[in-house]
Amino acid sequence: MSIFVSTRAWSLTVTMLVGLVAVATVARSADIVESDQVSKVLSNAKMQAFQLKEDATNMEAFTRLDTSWETHREAIERIKDDVNAMGQLLAKLQDARGSAAPWQQTAIDRITPVAKELASNTTAAIEQLNKNPRGLKLPAYQEYLEAICDSASNLAATIADFADYGRASQRLTRLSEDLNRLSAKIEVQPAQENGR
């Protein structure tokens, strides 16, 4: 009987130590909890990136159609507005980078160069259109439009992947916390039954 009691006491002690380690781990992980602000800006960036991708795809389709330079100018202005809006979101992300979780910092680091490439290609296309409004079929201009479309698609996919990762990470954290709470309840019940 005393062996059973000391085995139970030992088991209870080990369980308590494991619980303390789990609490310490959760407390440590609280330091790297994702920033709600960064998550919100990433969500907005995702919506903006998909709008940009749609506008860029529509404009790139102009390379296969006979459209006026005015139509091109309107389309490139929409893209310029999209790129500027994305730039504002990226500035917010860069400002909040210090408080971001590691995965959010990685997202910011991966998104930024793609967005810069997109801005550069958009600027080049605008300059090309301004220099030669009638040169819509010139290979250089069409290449810029294709590059804008590719960059916009890459940007949208990159942001969507990180946003999906963030949602999955949050779900995993919630499930882990639920499992820890359930585990703690299960461990407490057998100890209470032995006391009866």
N, C-alpha and C positions, 0 to 999 in steps of 0.2 A: 504494500500500500504506500509506503513512504517513497519507493522508487517511482511509482505512478505520480505522486504529488510532486517530487522533484523534477520529473520529466515534464510535467505540465508547467511548473514554475519556470523551468529552463525554456520551454517553448514560448511561454508568455513573454519572457525577457527578450528572447530573440525577436519575437514579433514586434515588441515595443521599440527595439533598436532599429529594426527595418523601417518601422513607421517614422522614427526620428530622422533616419537618413532620407526617406522619401520627402518629409517636410522640408528638410534642408535643401534638397534638390529643387523642390518647387520654389522655395524662397530664392535660391540662386537663379533659377530660370526667370523669375519675375523681373530680374534686372535686364533681361533681353526680350521681354515681351514685346510683341510688335506694337508699333505706334499706330494708334487709331487714326491720327492725323495723316500719316503716310498712307495707310490703307485707303482712306477716303480719297486722297489725291490720286492714288493709283487707280482707283475705281473711276474717277472722273477722266483720268488720262486714257483709260481703256475705252470709254465712250467716245472721247475726242479722236482717238486713234482709228476707231472704226469709221467715224464720219470722214476722217481724212482719207482713209483707204478707199471708201466709196467715191469720194470726189476725185481722187487720183485715178481710179479705175475708169471713171466716166471720161476724164480728160484724155487718158491714154487711148481710149477708144476713138478719139478724134483723129488719131493718126491713120485710121482706116476709113474715115468718112471725109466727105468734102464739106468742111465747115468754114465759116468766115473767121477772120482774125479777131473780130469783135467777140465771137463766141469763145474763142481761145482765151482772150483777155478776161472775160467774165469768169471762166473756169479757173484760170490761174490765180485770179484774185480771191476766189473762194478757198483755193488751196493755201494761198498766202495767209489768209485769215485763220485757217485751220492750223497752219504751222505756228503762227504767232500765239494762238491760244495754247497749243502744245508747249511752246516755249515758256509761257507763264506758269503752266503746271509743272514743268521741269524745274523752274526756278524755285517753286514752292517745295518740291521734292529735295532739291539740293539744300535749301535752308533747313529742312527738317531731318537731313541725313544723320546728324549726330545723335538724334533720339530714336533712330530707326533700328529695328532688329537686323541681325546680320543678313537674312534673306532679303529684307527690304533694301538694304544698302547695295547688295548685289544687283537687285532689280534696277535701282537708280543708275548704277555703274554701267549696266548693259543697255539701258534705254537711251542714255545720253548720247553716245556716239552715233547711234542709228538716227536719232532726231536731228543731230547736227548735220549728218550726211543729207538727210531729207531737206533741211533748210538750205544747204548749199546748192543742191540740185534745183530747188525751187527758185532761188535767186538767179542761178545761171539761165534757167528757162525764161524767166521774166526779162533778163537782160537781152537774151537772144530774140525774144519777141519784140522788145522795144527797138532793137537795132534793125530788125527786118520783119515788120508785121506781115509781109507777103510771103515770108520764107517758111511757111508751115510744113512744107514737105521736105525741108532740108534735113539730112540725116542727123546733124548735130542737135537740132531742136527736138526731133523725134526721140533721139537717145535720151535727152533730158527728161522727156515725158515718161519714157519707160523706166528710167532710174527713179523718178519720183514715185511711180506706181510700185516698183519693187521695194523701195525704202519704206513706203507707207504700209505695205503688206507685212514687211518684216517687223516694223514697229508695232503694228496691231497684234501680230502673233506673239511677240516677245512680252508685251504688256499683259495680254490675255493669259499666257502661260504663268507668269508670276502672280497674277490675280487669282488664278485657279489654285496655284500652290498655296497662297495665303489662306484661301477658304478651306482647303484640305488640312492645312496646318492647324487652323483654329478648331476644326472638327476633331482632329486627333488629340489636341490638348484637352478639349471638353470631355472626350471619351476617356482619356487617361485619368482625368480628375474624377469622373464618375466611377471608374474602376477602382481607384484608390479609396474613395468613400465606401463603396460596396465591400471592398476587401477589409476595411477597418471594421465595418459592422459585423462581418462574418467572424472575424477574430475575437471580437468582444463577446458575442453570444456564447461560444463554448466555455469561455472563462467564467461567465455568469452562471452557466448551468452547473459547473463543478462546485460552486459556492453554495448551492442549494442542498 
